Amino acid sequence: MRLVTTNFDQLFHKAAKRMDRVLQAYGAPMLPIPKNSRWNGLVFLHGLLPEKPDDTALNRLVARVVTLAWLT
């Protein structure tokens, strides 16, 4: 399965768990090469929050999103 999202949360992981599936996750800036033979999983374009986010994780994610928005 290949899925690209701008979401930050773990909802896709929770849905996969309910279906007894495990998803490989890739979060920015470490994105896979977009070729069929190179990646299979879930790409979080703006990053992914940890399962138990803290203030530091949220601040880093907000800073990344603001920087990306400014660059585009």
C-alpha positions in Angstrom: 0.0 0.0 0.0 1.2 3.5 -0.8 -0.4 6.5 0.8 0.7 10.1 1.0 -0.9 12.4 3.5 -0.5 15.9 5.1 -2.0 14.7 8.4 0.2 14.7 11.5 -1.7 12.2 13.6 -1.6 8.5 14.1 -5.1 7.8 12.8 -3.9 5.7 9.8 -1.9 3.6 12.2 -4.9 3.0 14.4 -7.0 2.0 11.4 -4.3 -0.4 10.2 -4.1 -1.9 13.6 -7.8 -2.6 13.6 -7.3 -4.4 10.3 -4.3 -6.4 11.7 -1.9 -4.6 9.3 1.4 -2.8 10.0 2.3 0.3 8.1 5.8 1.5 7.4 5.8 5.2 8.1 8.0 7.8 6.5 8.0 11.3 7.9 9.6 14.5 6.5 12.4 15.2 5.9 13.3 11.5 5.5 11.0 10.7 2.6 11.5 7.6 0.4 12.4 7.6 -3.3 9.0 7.5 -5.1 9.5 4.3 -7.1 7.5 1.2 -6.9 10.5 -0.9 -5.9 11.8 1.6 -3.3 8.9 2.3 -1.0 5.7 0.8 0.3 3.9 2.5 3.2 2.6 5.8 4.5 4.3 9.1 3.8 3.7 12.0 6.1 4.7 15.1 4.0 4.8 17.4 7.0 6.0 15.0 9.6 4.4 12.7 12.1 3.5 13.3 15.7 4.7 10.6 18.1 2.1 8.4 19.8 2.4 10.5 23.0 3.3 14.0 21.8 4.8 16.5 24.2 5.2 20.3 23.9 8.6 19.9 22.2 7.3 17.6 19.5 4.4 19.9 18.8 6.6 23.0 18.7 9.0 21.3 16.2 6.1 20.2 14.0 4.5 23.7 14.0 7.9 25.3 13.1 8.3 22.8 10.2 4.9 23.5 8.9 5.3 27.3 9.1 8.7 27.1 7.4 7.2 24.9 4.6 4.3 27.3 4.1 6.6 30.2 3.9 8.8 28.5 1.3 5.9 27.7 -1.0 
